[in-house]
Amino acid sequence: MSAGSAQRAGRVPDVQSAANERRGRRRRRADDNGDGSTRMAGTTVGFVGLGAMGRGMAGSLLRAGHAVRVWNRSPEPVAALVAEGAEAAGSLAEVFAADTVVSMLANDDAVERLLLDPALLAGAGATLHVNMASVSLALAERAEAMHAEHGIGYVAAPVLGRPPVAAAGELNILAAGAADLLARAEPLFAAMGRRTWYFGESPRQANTAKISTNFLLACAIESMAEACSLADANGVRPTDLIEMLTSTLFPGPIYSGYGAMVAERRYEPAGFRLPLGLKDVGLALEAGAARHVPLPFGSILRDAFLDALAHGDGDKDWAAVAAVARRRAGLPA
């Protein structure tokens, strides 16, 4: 990475230079061939975060032949993956002793509390951390700087897809980071995803792409909810409207999938829980405010999600925000 790039990423050039030297020593220790090349196949992958998405992603790595060492705050997912061939880690330090770490945590707070621990990073044997969570741009910059200070490569790679897609290894992966680190992570991406989309050399760029994507998804759900409420209030069945729209103007998985959920008022089981949708709308508003980018629909979406939570829909899919549009229209939610 150039000095200019380092400054844009929030790094101090002399700290980065020392970090590169430490990273180089770690890579040489991890090199099987002794010729300066880096390896991935056959190395141990530490995996943190075995929620609905993480379980399937770690399983995909196992099926691809990687040795996977797993850690989670609750023990049940760990036991399930151990039964599939994973190794249980007794601590986060054991995870960060692996060659590469992959993490899939829920939010900024979890990443900050669990992974951005200076003592953990200082004692790590890992040379690469691939953070696949959807986090704020501020946290992405902070995480990159902290990892660089301790000589650990850092890549952001949030994903598109629901838990069944993760379990099938068919995710779309949005990745950004230094080119050499992305190349090292590619075998992992190939195991977990259908396609990897690259967005630049700064990890925050991948998080920007994910935040922008989820903001657009939230807008699509809200617009379908309002259109279906308008149709219903005027005697047109929402299911008929969605069938026509997805067969003509709006084909594709988002309108057909979420459109059916909205039209049928079918919000369970939750593939992506409503509080996570609120989090992502908040990330978009935060990112917009930081660069003076107005997102007027974002404020409306935030209030709609808060309304849904206030009405007890926190355990439902984020498509349940459609119930708010129906309440506003005087229709049964």
ZISUL-V210948 format. One record per helix or strand. SS is the DSSP state (helix for helix, strand for strand). FROM is the first residue (numbers start at 1). LEN is the number of residues. Records with the same first field share a line. If there is no record, write none. Layout:
SS=FROM-LEN  FROM-LEN
//
This chain:
helix=3-6  13-18  52-12  75-9  92-4  108-8  118-5  137-13  163-5  179-14  203-31  238-10  253-12  274-17  296-15  318-11
strand=44-5  67-5  87-2  100-4  128-4  153-8  171-6  193-6  273-1  317-1
//
